[in-house]
Amino acid sequence: MNTKTEPFGNLVYQGRKSLGLTQNELAERIGIEASTISRIENGTRKKLGYQLVFKLKTSLQISEPKDGFKF
């Protein structure tokens, strides 16, 4: 049984792909730069504000794991 929480960037990538969105489309949808989406997905942007996390999880329909997100 895998008890490790999946990194948030992976969840963003998977959610974006499942909705058929490009990084540019997602960025435009939530009002940020596409380069920020790229850094979140590849794990180089570690510090994310609550509002950004909320916008991403809402836009991508990501459910928060019971043990929280891993950044």
Buried (B, 14 or more C-beta within 10 A) or exposed (E): EEEEBEBBBEBBBBBBEEEEBEBEEBBEBBEBEBEBBBBBBEEEBEEBEEEBBEBBBEBBEBEEEEEEBEB
